Amino acid sequence: MEDIFIELAKGIGLFFLNPVVYITLLFSILIGYFRVKRERKHFRTRILWGWTEIKHLLDGYVWAIVLSVISVLVGLVVPSSWLFIYSAWMIVFILFFVYQLGSAIYAMALGALTLYFMNMYDWSFHIFSRNIAGFNIMQEAIVPIVILAGLLLFVEGILIQKHGAANASPRLVKTARGSEAIEYVTKRLWLLPVLMVIPGDVISTYLPYWPQFTLGDSTFSLILFPFVIGFQQKSRKQLALEFFPNLGKQVWQLGIVIVIIASIGFVMPIISVIALIIGIIARLAISYIAYKKEMAGTFAVSPQSNGVMIAAVLEDSPAEKMGLLIGESIVKVNGRKVTNESELYEAVQINAAHCRLEVLDAGGELRLRQHILFKHDHYRLGLILVR
């Protein structure tokens, strides 16, 4: 037991040696940079803080701990060569900003397929004085890999459901009639540090003092490994607060199904392969069907004849303090009807110390919002409006 705790403490070391960690950090910064650049181009101001993507990079840290406990207690032993190939595929997806394919299940499947073909054609290569060779993944690793893929799908769905709408960035687009409307885009990278069990003495070959533990005649090592979940999706037909939670629910439900089916692979490994194929097809279908539905029909946030529709609410602004929400329409300000941004701010200045709004919510119900205005607030409420 003492050896395991020592391993747990020192296993963190390899996490910081993995280039995936630093590439993910860098590209999270780049996502924020390009997002802010686009927001300023479309709305003359940034909507979300430029470091939002970095701030929320570890949103799934609690689930990473849960996965670590499951991985160690259940004994999801995966080969180090598969972890290496998975990292390579994930880096490719990150470098090319292909976050529609950022779900971990794609890179995990490609890692398994790569090792399968390397074994079939007897391929191998050397990197960092280490030989990476294929092996019979069907007999040795397919079941824990697919179970792990299902667990990561589950976590992905939870993260989309909880954080997808909160970090959705508005984008101006042209409707079929030539007017301006709003769509919302979420592009994210989530980093999950998961404690993994790998077999053999691979690490100690290169790091002689790396601790190990044994079970029976087998030797194992623990490493903290960075799994990455990439996500990109946009909504326009539905409000982001409706769209992303529904999408996330579909993904985590798929994850549960894949874990259940893959577990049968302990008896018949081919079942795990079938589960992996189902997971890939179903995850692609979820994204594609959601995309097609959102591209059809009307925009949820578009110019209205009755009032001024809210496209975004800036953080720490008077509008946020009033509880105004995206998709609501402001119909009256201080008792005066408004139909555009100019009329709204003219009406705000009727009473320089107090602002009283009549707002139609997304369900068409009227509600009143009011707030005391301080100096300069009546020039800038913190609202991005559809023009």
Short mmCIF file of the C-alpha atoms (twelve columns), coordinates in Angstrom:
data_MODEL
# 
_entry.id   MODEL 
# 
loop_
_atom_site.group_PDB 
_atom_site.id 
_atom_site.type_symbol 
_atom_site.label_atom_id 
_atom_site.label_alt_id 
_atom_site.label_comp_id 
_atom_site.label_asym_id 
_atom_site.label_seq_id 
_atom_site.Cartn_x 
_atom_site.Cartn_y 
_atom_site.Cartn_z 
_atom_site.pdbx_PDB_model_num 
ATOM 1   C CA . MET A 1   0.000   0.000   0.000   1 
ATOM 2   C CA . GLU A 2   2.829   2.382   0.823   1 
ATOM 3   C CA . ASP A 3   4.354   1.765   -2.614  1 
ATOM 4   C CA . ILE A 4   1.073   2.740   -4.263  1 
ATOM 5   C CA . PHE A 5   0.946   6.050   -2.381  1 
ATOM 6   C CA . ILE A 6   4.534   6.809   -3.345  1 
ATOM 7   C CA . GLU A 7   3.638   6.015   -6.942  1 
ATOM 8   C CA . LEU A 8   0.588   8.265   -6.712  1 
ATOM 9   C CA . ALA A 9   2.717   11.202  -5.563  1 
ATOM 10  C CA . LYS A 10  5.455   10.775  -8.146  1 
ATOM 11  C CA . GLY A 11  3.123   9.874   -10.996 1 
ATOM 12  C CA . ILE A 12  2.324   13.554  -11.379 1 
ATOM 13  C CA . GLY A 13  5.787   14.083  -12.845 1 
ATOM 14  C CA . LEU A 14  5.017   12.662  -16.275 1 
ATOM 15  C CA . PHE A 15  1.938   14.890  -16.564 1 
ATOM 16  C CA . PHE A 16  4.155   17.975  -16.833 1 
ATOM 17  C CA . LEU A 17  6.457   16.238  -19.311 1 
ATOM 18  C CA . ASN A 18  3.619   15.608  -21.773 1 
ATOM 19  C CA . PRO A 19  3.568   18.173  -24.630 1 
ATOM 20  C CA . VAL A 20  -0.233  17.849  -24.837 1 
ATOM 21  C CA . VAL A 21  -0.501  19.919  -21.650 1 
ATOM 22  C CA . TYR A 22  1.401   22.897  -23.058 1 
ATOM 23  C CA . ILE A 23  -0.141  22.708  -26.517 1 
ATOM 24  C CA . THR A 24  -3.603  22.692  -24.935 1 
ATOM 25  C CA . LEU A 25  -2.695  25.713  -22.800 1 
ATOM 26  C CA . LEU A 26  -1.334  27.598  -25.816 1 
ATOM 27  C CA . PHE A 27  -4.308  26.895  -28.041 1 
ATOM 28  C CA . SER A 28  -6.781  27.787  -25.299 1 
ATOM 29  C CA . ILE A 29  -5.116  31.199  -25.281 1 
ATOM 30  C CA . LEU A 30  -5.359  31.375  -29.076 1 
ATOM 31  C CA . ILE A 31  -9.058  30.463  -29.002 1 
ATOM 32  C CA . GLY A 32  -9.663  33.366  -26.633 1 
ATOM 33  C CA . TYR A 33  -7.542  35.728  -28.724 1 
ATOM 34  C CA . PHE A 34  -9.383  35.010  -31.983 1 
ATOM 35  C CA . ARG A 35  -12.755 35.089  -30.229 1 
ATOM 36  C CA . VAL A 36  -12.110 38.536  -28.735 1 
ATOM 37  C CA . LYS A 37  -10.835 39.752  -32.106 1 
ATOM 38  C CA . ARG A 38  -14.072 38.617  -33.767 1 
ATOM 39  C CA . GLU A 39  -16.278 40.070  -31.035 1 
ATOM 40  C CA . ARG A 40  -14.612 43.476  -31.345 1 
ATOM 41  C CA . LYS A 41  -15.008 43.374  -35.114 1 
ATOM 42  C CA . HIS A 42  -18.722 42.563  -34.898 1 
ATOM 43  C CA . PHE A 43  -19.749 44.498  -31.760 1 
ATOM 44  C CA . ARG A 44  -16.891 46.979  -31.117 1 
ATOM 45  C CA . THR A 45  -16.261 45.392  -27.722 1 
ATOM 46  C CA . ARG A 46  -15.349 42.020  -26.278 1 
ATOM 47  C CA . ILE A 47  -18.216 40.017  -24.815 1 
ATOM 48  C CA . LEU A 48  -16.252 37.505  -22.761 1 
ATOM 49  C CA . TRP A 49  -12.955 38.035  -20.967 1 
ATOM 50  C CA . GLY A 50  -9.996  37.108  -23.156 1 
ATOM 51  C CA . TRP A 51  -8.758  34.511  -20.663 1 
ATOM 52  C CA . THR A 52  -12.128 32.770  -20.359 1 
ATOM 53  C CA . GLU A 53  -10.950 29.632  -22.157 1 
ATOM 54  C CA . ILE A 54  -7.873  29.303  -19.934 1 
ATOM 55  C CA . LYS A 55  -9.902  30.010  -16.793 1 
ATOM 56  C CA . HIS A 56  -12.272 27.152  -17.612 1 
ATOM 57  C CA . LEU A 57  -9.647  24.744  -18.956 1 
ATOM 58  C CA . LEU A 58  -9.931  22.569  -15.841 1 
ATOM 59  C CA . ASP A 59  -13.707 22.753  -15.454 1 
ATOM 60  C CA . GLY A 60  -13.765 18.972  -15.320 1 
ATOM 61  C CA . TYR A 61  -11.182 18.513  -12.561 1 
ATOM 62  C CA . VAL A 62  -13.727 16.901  -10.198 1 
ATOM 63  C CA . TRP A 63  -14.657 14.396  -12.893 1 
ATOM 64  C CA . ALA A 64  -10.955 13.804  -13.560 1 
ATOM 65  C CA . ILE A 65  -10.604 12.735  -9.920  1 
ATOM 66  C CA . VAL A 66  -13.637 10.446  -10.280 1 
ATOM 67  C CA . LEU A 67  -12.173 8.883   -13.439 1 
ATOM 68  C CA . SER A 68  -8.833  8.426   -11.676 1 
ATOM 69  C CA . VAL A 69  -10.481 6.538   -8.818  1 
ATOM 70  C CA . ILE A 70  -12.432 4.346   -11.269 1 
ATOM 71  C CA . SER A 71  -9.330  3.741   -13.381 1 
ATOM 72  C CA . VAL A 72  -7.247  2.552   -10.433 1 
ATOM 73  C CA . LEU A 73  -9.918  0.637   -8.490  1 
ATOM 74  C CA . VAL A 74  -11.419 -1.128  -11.504 1 
ATOM 75  C CA . GLY A 75  -7.985  -1.709  -13.009 1 
ATOM 76  C CA . LEU A 76  -8.333  -0.071  -16.422 1 
ATOM 77  C CA . VAL A 77  -4.805  -0.949  -17.495 1 
ATOM 78  C CA . VAL A 78  -3.837  0.630   -20.830 1 
ATOM 79  C CA . PRO A 79  -0.513  0.248   -22.694 1 
ATOM 80  C CA . SER A 80  1.851   3.212   -22.708 1 
ATOM 81  C CA . SER A 81  2.250   2.927   -26.496 1 
ATOM 82  C CA . TRP A 82  -1.482  3.529   -26.917 1 
ATOM 83  C CA . LEU A 83  -1.289  6.613   -24.682 1 
ATOM 84  C CA . PHE A 84  1.556   7.889   -26.859 1 
ATOM 85  C CA . ILE A 85  -0.365  7.378   -30.129 1 
ATOM 86  C CA . TYR A 86  -3.529  8.893   -28.633 1 
ATOM 87  C CA . SER A 87  -1.526  11.979  -27.638 1 
ATOM 88  C CA . ALA A 88  -0.173  12.307  -31.176 1 
ATOM 89  C CA . TRP A 89  -3.669  12.199  -32.708 1 
ATOM 90  C CA . MET A 90  -5.035  14.643  -30.147 1 
ATOM 91  C CA . ILE A 91  -2.203  17.069  -30.881 1 
ATOM 92  C CA . VAL A 92  -3.100  16.927  -34.590 1 
ATOM 93  C CA . PHE A 93  -6.736  17.833  -33.830 1 
ATOM 94  C CA . ILE A 94  -5.663  20.686  -31.554 1 
ATOM 95  C CA . LEU A 95  -3.083  22.134  -33.959 1 
ATOM 96  C CA . PHE A 96  -5.583  22.293  -36.820 1 
ATOM 97  C CA . PHE A 97  -8.388  23.754  -34.657 1 
ATOM 98  C CA . VAL A 98  -10.567 20.776  -35.655 1 
ATOM 99  C CA . TYR A 99  -12.603 20.855  -32.464 1 
ATOM 100 C CA . GLN A 100 -15.706 19.414  -34.121 1 
ATOM 101 C CA . LEU A 101 -13.634 16.219  -33.904 1 
ATOM 102 C CA . GLY A 102 -12.293 17.065  -30.469 1 
ATOM 103 C CA . SER A 103 -14.311 14.431  -28.606 1 
ATOM 104 C CA . ALA A 104 -11.766 12.128  -26.977 1 
ATOM 105 C CA . ILE A 105 -13.438 9.057   -28.475 1 
ATOM 106 C CA . TYR A 106 -12.133 9.918   -31.976 1 
ATOM 107 C CA . ALA A 107 -8.465  10.180  -30.992 1 
ATOM 108 C CA . MET A 108 -8.794  7.119   -28.751 1 
ATOM 109 C CA . ALA A 109 -10.226 5.060   -31.611 1 
ATOM 110 C CA . LEU A 110 -7.542  6.279   -34.002 1 
ATOM 111 C CA . GLY A 111 -4.888  5.368   -31.444 1 
ATOM 112 C CA . ALA A 112 -6.233  1.825   -31.206 1 
ATOM 113 C CA . LEU A 113 -6.567  1.532   -34.988 1 
ATOM 114 C CA . THR A 114 -3.010  2.805   -35.503 1 
ATOM 115 C CA . LEU A 115 -1.572  0.181   -33.153 1 
ATOM 116 C CA . TYR A 116 -3.682  -2.510  -34.834 1 
ATOM 117 C CA . PHE A 117 -2.219  -1.717  -38.267 1 
ATOM 118 C CA . MET A 118 1.283   -1.331  -36.835 1 
ATOM 119 C CA . ASN A 119 0.956   -4.863  -35.484 1 
ATOM 120 C CA . MET A 120 -0.537  -6.198  -38.723 1 
ATOM 121 C CA . TYR A 121 2.241   -4.799  -40.919 1 
ATOM 122 C CA . ASP A 122 4.998   -5.066  -38.295 1 
ATOM 123 C CA . TRP A 123 5.642   -1.317  -38.213 1 
ATOM 124 C CA . SER A 124 7.568   0.427   -35.449 1 
ATOM 125 C CA . PHE A 125 9.409   3.685   -34.881 1 
ATOM 126 C CA . HIS A 126 11.787  5.233   -32.388 1 
ATOM 127 C CA . ILE A 127 11.216  8.493   -30.567 1 
ATOM 128 C CA . PHE A 128 13.093  9.851   -27.538 1 
ATOM 129 C CA . SER A 129 15.206  6.655   -27.468 1 
ATOM 130 C CA . ARG A 130 12.047  4.608   -27.164 1 
ATOM 131 C CA . ASN A 131 10.647  2.016   -29.534 1 
ATOM 132 C CA . ILE A 132 6.925   2.269   -30.325 1 
ATOM 133 C CA . ALA A 133 5.600   -0.942  -31.833 1 
ATOM 134 C CA . GLY A 134 2.178   -2.381  -32.524 1 
ATOM 135 C CA . PHE A 135 0.657   -5.291  -30.636 1 
ATOM 136 C CA . ASN A 136 -2.497  -7.372  -30.639 1 
ATOM 137 C CA . ILE A 137 -4.752  -4.725  -29.148 1 
ATOM 138 C CA . MET A 138 -7.802  -6.996  -29.424 1 
ATOM 139 C CA . GLN A 139 -6.395  -9.347  -26.812 1 
ATOM 140 C CA . GLU A 140 -4.585  -6.928  -24.542 1 
ATOM 141 C CA . ALA A 141 -6.208  -3.492  -24.355 1 
ATOM 142 C CA . ILE A 142 -9.390  -2.928  -26.347 1 
ATOM 143 C CA . VAL A 143 -11.792 -3.427  -23.424 1 
ATOM 144 C CA . PRO A 144 -10.278 -0.847  -20.995 1 
ATOM 145 C CA . ILE A 145 -9.721  1.614   -23.868 1 
ATOM 146 C CA . VAL A 146 -13.393 1.512   -24.910 1 
ATOM 147 C CA . ILE A 147 -14.646 1.679   -21.321 1 
ATOM 148 C CA . LEU A 148 -12.408 4.699   -20.808 1 
ATOM 149 C CA . ALA A 149 -13.760 6.233   -24.040 1 
ATOM 150 C CA . GLY A 150 -17.306 5.814   -22.738 1 
ATOM 151 C CA . LEU A 151 -16.401 7.412   -19.409 1 
ATOM 152 C CA . LEU A 152 -14.815 10.373  -21.191 1 
ATOM 153 C CA . LEU A 153 -17.934 10.715  -23.372 1 
ATOM 154 C CA . PHE A 154 -19.980 10.896  -20.180 1 
ATOM 155 C CA . VAL A 155 -17.742 13.652  -18.771 1 
ATOM 156 C CA . GLU A 156 -17.817 15.485  -22.111 1 
ATOM 157 C CA . GLY A 157 -21.611 15.537  -22.021 1 
ATOM 158 C CA . ILE A 158 -21.646 16.873  -18.453 1 
ATOM 159 C CA . LEU A 159 -19.207 19.657  -19.391 1 
ATOM 160 C CA . ILE A 160 -21.252 20.630  -22.464 1 
ATOM 161 C CA . GLN A 161 -24.463 20.598  -20.455 1 
ATOM 162 C CA . LYS A 162 -23.024 22.722  -17.646 1 
ATOM 163 C CA . HIS A 163 -20.612 25.078  -19.432 1 
ATOM 164 C CA . GLY A 164 -21.530 25.116  -23.130 1 
ATOM 165 C CA . ALA A 165 -24.047 27.966  -22.933 1 
ATOM 166 C CA . ALA A 166 -22.107 30.015  -20.370 1 
ATOM 167 C CA . ASN A 167 -19.159 30.416  -22.751 1 
ATOM 168 C CA . ALA A 168 -21.115 30.794  -25.992 1 
ATOM 169 C CA . SER A 169 -19.914 33.803  -27.989 1 
ATOM 170 C CA . PRO A 170 -22.327 35.748  -30.250 1 
ATOM 171 C CA . ARG A 171 -21.541 36.180  -33.936 1 
ATOM 172 C CA . LEU A 172 -23.274 38.416  -36.468 1 
ATOM 173 C CA . VAL A 173 -24.625 36.631  -39.534 1 
ATOM 174 C CA . LYS A 174 -26.811 37.646  -42.469 1 
ATOM 175 C CA . THR A 175 -30.280 36.155  -42.806 1 
ATOM 176 C CA . ALA A 176 -31.794 35.076  -46.129 1 
ATOM 177 C CA . ARG A 177 -33.531 38.478  -46.275 1 
ATOM 178 C CA . GLY A 178 -30.282 40.369  -45.784 1 
ATOM 179 C CA . SER A 179 -30.880 41.509  -42.207 1 
ATOM 180 C CA . GLU A 180 -28.526 40.841  -39.294 1 
ATOM 181 C CA . ALA A 181 -29.114 38.082  -36.771 1 
ATOM 182 C CA . ILE A 182 -27.082 36.325  -34.095 1 
ATOM 183 C CA . GLU A 183 -25.689 32.837  -33.771 1 
ATOM 184 C CA . TYR A 184 -23.780 31.565  -30.748 1 
ATOM 185 C CA . VAL A 185 -20.519 29.633  -30.953 1 
ATOM 186 C CA . THR A 186 -18.814 27.628  -28.240 1 
ATOM 187 C CA . LYS A 187 -15.249 26.495  -28.958 1 
ATOM 188 C CA . ARG A 188 -13.461 24.941  -26.022 1 
ATOM 189 C CA . LEU A 189 -10.653 22.685  -24.847 1 
ATOM 190 C CA . TRP A 190 -10.996 20.882  -21.525 1 
ATOM 191 C CA . LEU A 191 -8.016  19.229  -19.857 1 
ATOM 192 C CA . LEU A 192 -8.600  16.197  -17.628 1 
ATOM 193 C CA . PRO A 193 -5.611  14.962  -15.581 1 
ATOM 194 C CA . VAL A 194 -6.493  11.287  -15.043 1 
ATOM 195 C CA . LEU A 195 -4.439  8.812   -13.047 1 
ATOM 196 C CA . MET A 196 -3.793  5.772   -15.254 1 
ATOM 197 C CA . VAL A 197 -2.314  2.329   -14.658 1 
ATOM 198 C CA . ILE A 198 0.160   1.104   -17.278 1 
ATOM 199 C CA . PRO A 199 1.741   -2.355  -17.358 1 
ATOM 200 C CA . GLY A 200 5.373   -3.441  -17.307 1 
ATOM 201 C CA . ASP A 201 8.578   -1.543  -16.602 1 
ATOM 202 C CA . VAL A 202 8.454   0.861   -19.552 1 
ATOM 203 C CA . ILE A 203 8.934   3.983   -17.433 1 
ATOM 204 C CA . SER A 204 11.705  2.575   -15.252 1 
ATOM 205 C CA . THR A 205 13.686  1.711   -18.370 1 
ATOM 206 C CA . TYR A 206 14.163  5.443   -18.980 1 
ATOM 207 C CA . LEU A 207 13.668  6.713   -15.424 1 
ATOM 208 C CA . PRO A 208 15.414  4.158   -13.166 1 
ATOM 209 C CA . TYR A 209 14.054  5.615   -9.921  1 
ATOM 210 C CA . TRP A 210 10.405  5.655   -11.031 1 
ATOM 211 C CA . PRO A 211 8.378   3.757   -8.393  1 
ATOM 212 C CA . GLN A 212 6.353   0.674   -9.284  1 
ATOM 213 C CA . PHE A 213 4.046   -1.790  -7.609  1 
ATOM 214 C CA . THR A 214 3.342   -5.445  -8.293  1 
ATOM 215 C CA . LEU A 215 0.215   -7.567  -8.302  1 
ATOM 216 C CA . GLY A 216 1.023   -11.251 -8.493  1 
ATOM 217 C CA . ASP A 217 3.696   -11.673 -11.133 1 
ATOM 218 C CA . SER A 218 2.835   -8.420  -12.969 1 
ATOM 219 C CA . THR A 219 4.468   -5.035  -12.566 1 
ATOM 220 C CA . PHE A 220 2.571   -1.760  -12.980 1 
ATOM 221 C CA . SER A 221 3.207   1.974   -12.847 1 
ATOM 222 C CA . LEU A 222 0.870   4.904   -12.183 1 
ATOM 223 C CA . ILE A 223 1.014   8.050   -14.280 1 
ATOM 224 C CA . LEU A 224 -1.079  11.207  -14.338 1 
ATOM 225 C CA . PHE A 225 -2.116  11.494  -17.966 1 
ATOM 226 C CA . PRO A 226 -3.669  14.550  -19.708 1 
ATOM 227 C CA . PHE A 227 -6.800  13.616  -21.626 1 
ATOM 228 C CA . VAL A 228 -8.179  16.475  -23.725 1 
ATOM 229 C CA . ILE A 229 -11.777 17.077  -24.757 1 
ATOM 230 C CA . GLY A 230 -12.280 19.506  -27.613 1 
ATOM 231 C CA . PHE A 231 -15.708 20.900  -28.403 1 
ATOM 232 C CA . GLN A 232 -17.153 23.215  -31.043 1 
ATOM 233 C CA . GLN A 233 -20.808 23.779  -31.863 1 
ATOM 234 C CA . LYS A 234 -23.087 26.680  -32.717 1 
ATOM 235 C CA . SER A 235 -26.721 27.464  -32.091 1 
ATOM 236 C CA . ARG A 236 -29.049 29.899  -33.805 1 
ATOM 237 C CA . LYS A 237 -32.532 28.367  -33.954 1 
ATOM 238 C CA . GLN A 238 -32.528 27.814  -30.195 1 
ATOM 239 C CA . LEU A 239 -31.143 30.016  -27.467 1 
ATOM 240 C CA . ALA A 240 -27.793 28.785  -26.175 1 
ATOM 241 C CA . LEU A 241 -29.321 28.180  -22.728 1 
ATOM 242 C CA . GLU A 242 -31.692 25.649  -24.312 1 
ATOM 243 C CA . PHE A 243 -29.468 24.164  -27.007 1 
ATOM 244 C CA . PHE A 244 -26.254 23.238  -25.171 1 
ATOM 245 C CA . PRO A 245 -27.844 21.526  -22.127 1 
ATOM 246 C CA . ASN A 246 -29.920 19.334  -24.465 1 
ATOM 247 C CA . LEU A 247 -26.863 18.507  -26.568 1 
ATOM 248 C CA . GLY A 248 -24.809 17.687  -23.494 1 
ATOM 249 C CA . LYS A 249 -27.532 15.370  -22.188 1 
ATOM 250 C CA . GLN A 250 -27.457 13.351  -25.411 1 
ATOM 251 C CA . VAL A 251 -23.663 13.000  -25.190 1 
ATOM 252 C CA . TRP A 252 -23.515 11.825  -21.563 1 
ATOM 253 C CA . GLN A 253 -26.354 9.377   -22.181 1 
ATOM 254 C CA . LEU A 254 -24.343 7.959   -25.089 1 
ATOM 255 C CA . GLY A 255 -21.342 7.639   -22.777 1 
ATOM 256 C CA . ILE A 256 -23.327 5.497   -20.331 1 
ATOM 257 C CA . VAL A 257 -24.511 3.213   -23.153 1 
ATOM 258 C CA . ILE A 258 -20.946 2.764   -24.447 1 
ATOM 259 C CA . VAL A 259 -19.609 1.877   -20.981 1 
ATOM 260 C CA . ILE A 260 -22.336 -0.726  -20.494 1 
ATOM 261 C CA . ILE A 261 -21.799 -2.358  -23.898 1 
ATOM 262 C CA . ALA A 262 -17.996 -2.184  -23.656 1 
ATOM 263 C CA . SER A 263 -18.060 -3.931  -20.269 1 
ATOM 264 C CA . ILE A 264 -19.413 -7.059  -21.965 1 
ATOM 265 C CA . GLY A 265 -16.083 -7.131  -23.787 1 
ATOM 266 C CA . PHE A 266 -14.465 -8.729  -20.720 1 
ATOM 267 C CA . VAL A 267 -16.290 -11.880 -21.860 1 
ATOM 268 C CA . MET A 268 -16.109 -11.259 -25.615 1 
ATOM 269 C CA . PRO A 269 -13.630 -8.514  -26.719 1 
ATOM 270 C CA . ILE A 270 -15.300 -8.034  -30.107 1 
ATOM 271 C CA . ILE A 271 -18.275 -6.490  -28.256 1 
ATOM 272 C CA . SER A 272 -15.982 -3.652  -27.121 1 
ATOM 273 C CA . VAL A 273 -14.973 -3.023  -30.732 1 
ATOM 274 C CA . ILE A 274 -18.658 -2.831  -31.676 1 
ATOM 275 C CA . ALA A 275 -19.235 -0.424  -28.774 1 
ATOM 276 C CA . LEU A 276 -16.400 1.797   -30.009 1 
ATOM 277 C CA . ILE A 277 -17.823 1.888   -33.537 1 
ATOM 278 C CA . ILE A 278 -21.284 2.689   -32.195 1 
ATOM 279 C CA . GLY A 279 -19.810 5.449   -30.050 1 
ATOM 280 C CA . ILE A 280 -18.006 7.088   -32.983 1 
ATOM 281 C CA . ILE A 281 -21.017 6.939   -35.320 1 
ATOM 282 C CA . ALA A 282 -23.459 8.109   -32.651 1 
ATOM 283 C CA . ARG A 283 -21.218 11.002  -31.517 1 
ATOM 284 C CA . LEU A 284 -20.831 12.162  -35.115 1 
ATOM 285 C CA . ALA A 285 -24.591 11.834  -35.626 1 
ATOM 286 C CA . ILE A 286 -25.371 13.896  -32.506 1 
ATOM 287 C CA . SER A 287 -23.177 16.768  -33.741 1 
ATOM 288 C CA . TYR A 288 -24.393 16.579  -37.347 1 
ATOM 289 C CA . ILE A 289 -28.104 16.360  -36.538 1 
ATOM 290 C CA . ALA A 290 -27.818 19.236  -34.053 1 
ATOM 291 C CA . TYR A 291 -25.963 21.322  -36.655 1 
ATOM 292 C CA . LYS A 292 -28.550 20.658  -39.395 1 
ATOM 293 C CA . LYS A 293 -31.450 21.493  -37.094 1 
ATOM 294 C CA . GLU A 294 -29.855 24.756  -36.018 1 
ATOM 295 C CA . MET A 295 -29.118 25.799  -39.589 1 
ATOM 296 C CA . ALA A 296 -32.767 25.361  -40.598 1 
ATOM 297 C CA . GLY A 297 -35.570 27.729  -39.701 1 
ATOM 298 C CA . THR A 298 -35.576 31.148  -38.062 1 
ATOM 299 C CA . PHE A 299 -33.069 32.742  -35.701 1 
ATOM 300 C CA . ALA A 300 -33.897 32.832  -32.021 1 
ATOM 301 C CA . VAL A 301 -32.116 36.195  -31.708 1 
ATOM 302 C CA . SER A 302 -32.966 38.551  -34.574 1 
ATOM 303 C CA . PRO A 303 -34.487 42.026  -35.126 1 
ATOM 304 C CA . GLN A 304 -38.012 42.377  -33.716 1 
ATOM 305 C CA . SER A 305 -40.795 44.771  -34.635 1 
ATOM 306 C CA . ASN A 306 -41.860 44.974  -31.007 1 
ATOM 307 C CA . GLY A 307 -38.916 46.135  -28.933 1 
ATOM 308 C CA . VAL A 308 -35.153 45.679  -28.982 1 
ATOM 309 C CA . MET A 309 -33.761 42.147  -28.612 1 
ATOM 310 C CA . ILE A 310 -30.781 41.429  -26.360 1 
ATOM 311 C CA . ALA A 311 -27.908 39.570  -28.056 1 
ATOM 312 C CA . ALA A 312 -25.481 39.605  -25.110 1 
ATOM 313 C CA . VAL A 313 -25.077 40.992  -21.609 1 
ATOM 314 C CA . LEU A 314 -21.631 42.171  -20.506 1 
ATOM 315 C CA . GLU A 315 -20.228 40.965  -17.190 1 
ATOM 316 C CA . ASP A 316 -20.470 43.264  -14.135 1 
ATOM 317 C CA . SER A 317 -22.684 45.704  -16.050 1 
ATOM 318 C CA . PRO A 318 -25.921 47.424  -14.975 1 
ATOM 319 C CA . ALA A 319 -27.758 45.128  -17.397 1 
ATOM 320 C CA . GLU A 320 -26.382 42.032  -15.654 1 
ATOM 321 C CA . LYS A 321 -27.346 43.452  -12.253 1 
ATOM 322 C CA . MET A 322 -30.889 43.972  -13.561 1 
ATOM 323 C CA . GLY A 323 -31.031 40.293  -14.501 1 
ATOM 324 C CA . LEU A 324 -31.518 40.881  -18.213 1 
ATOM 325 C CA . LEU A 325 -31.073 37.760  -20.348 1 
ATOM 326 C CA . ILE A 326 -30.102 36.913  -23.915 1 
ATOM 327 C CA . GLY A 327 -33.169 36.549  -26.130 1 
ATOM 328 C CA . GLU A 328 -35.333 38.969  -24.171 1 
ATOM 329 C CA . SER A 329 -36.854 42.016  -25.859 1 
ATOM 330 C CA . ILE A 330 -36.921 45.431  -24.195 1 
ATOM 331 C CA . VAL A 331 -40.241 47.037  -25.182 1 
ATOM 332 C CA . LYS A 332 -40.359 50.077  -22.892 1 
ATOM 333 C CA . VAL A 333 -37.777 52.152  -21.046 1 
ATOM 334 C CA . ASN A 334 -39.005 54.596  -18.390 1 
ATOM 335 C CA . GLY A 335 -42.509 54.325  -19.853 1 
ATOM 336 C CA . ARG A 336 -41.438 55.074  -23.437 1 
ATOM 337 C CA . LYS A 337 -41.690 52.499  -26.248 1 
ATOM 338 C CA . VAL A 338 -38.385 51.664  -27.943 1 
ATOM 339 C CA . THR A 339 -37.702 49.959  -31.264 1 
ATOM 340 C CA . ASN A 340 -33.943 50.498  -31.698 1 
ATOM 341 C CA . GLU A 341 -30.763 51.179  -29.749 1 
ATOM 342 C CA . SER A 342 -30.890 54.964  -30.182 1 
ATOM 343 C CA . GLU A 343 -34.428 55.173  -28.813 1 
ATOM 344 C CA . LEU A 344 -33.440 52.957  -25.907 1 
ATOM 345 C CA . TYR A 345 -30.597 55.185  -24.739 1 
ATOM 346 C CA . GLU A 346 -32.634 58.331  -25.272 1 
ATOM 347 C CA . ALA A 347 -35.314 56.868  -23.032 1 
ATOM 348 C CA . VAL A 348 -32.724 55.853  -20.409 1 
ATOM 349 C CA . GLN A 349 -31.641 59.487  -20.078 1 
ATOM 350 C CA . ILE A 350 -35.181 60.606  -19.206 1 
ATOM 351 C CA . ASN A 351 -34.325 59.627  -15.653 1 
ATOM 352 C CA . ALA A 352 -30.572 59.855  -15.075 1 
ATOM 353 C CA . ALA A 353 -30.819 58.239  -11.623 1 
ATOM 354 C CA . HIS A 354 -33.185 55.347  -12.250 1 
ATOM 355 C CA . CYS A 355 -33.933 52.933  -15.088 1 
ATOM 356 C CA . ARG A 356 -37.215 51.055  -15.383 1 
ATOM 357 C CA . LEU A 357 -37.541 48.466  -18.147 1 
ATOM 358 C CA . GLU A 358 -40.469 46.466  -19.449 1 
ATOM 359 C CA . VAL A 359 -39.116 43.254  -20.940 1 
ATOM 360 C CA . LEU A 360 -40.631 40.373  -22.883 1 
ATOM 361 C CA . ASP A 361 -38.889 37.107  -22.032 1 
ATOM 362 C CA . ALA A 362 -38.303 34.239  -24.474 1 
ATOM 363 C CA . GLY A 363 -41.738 32.832  -23.593 1 
ATOM 364 C CA . GLY A 364 -43.490 36.111  -24.412 1 
ATOM 365 C CA . GLU A 365 -44.275 37.008  -20.797 1 
ATOM 366 C CA . LEU A 366 -43.858 40.616  -19.664 1 
ATOM 367 C CA . ARG A 367 -41.707 41.397  -16.653 1 
ATOM 368 C CA . LEU A 368 -40.410 44.578  -15.064 1 
ATOM 369 C CA . ARG A 369 -36.745 45.247  -14.272 1 
ATOM 370 C CA . GLN A 370 -35.354 48.336  -12.596 1 
ATOM 371 C CA . HIS A 371 -32.035 49.539  -11.373 1 
ATOM 372 C CA . ILE A 372 -30.412 52.632  -9.891  1 
ATOM 373 C CA . LEU A 373 -28.014 54.223  -12.376 1 
ATOM 374 C CA . PHE A 374 -24.703 55.733  -11.368 1 
ATOM 375 C CA . LYS A 375 -22.555 58.200  -13.247 1 
ATOM 376 C CA . HIS A 376 -22.048 57.177  -16.917 1 
ATOM 377 C CA . ASP A 377 -24.342 54.126  -16.544 1 
ATOM 378 C CA . HIS A 378 -27.028 55.809  -18.613 1 
ATOM 379 C CA . TYR A 379 -24.580 55.927  -21.535 1 
ATOM 380 C CA . ARG A 380 -23.590 52.280  -21.280 1 
ATOM 381 C CA . LEU A 381 -25.885 49.660  -19.789 1 
ATOM 382 C CA . GLY A 382 -23.725 46.745  -20.897 1 
ATOM 383 C CA . LEU A 383 -26.114 45.451  -23.530 1 
ATOM 384 C CA . ILE A 384 -25.331 44.107  -27.000 1 
ATOM 385 C CA . LEU A 385 -28.488 44.570  -29.032 1 
ATOM 386 C CA . VAL A 386 -29.678 43.187  -32.351 1 
ATOM 387 C CA . ARG A 387 -29.842 46.060  -34.809 1 
# 
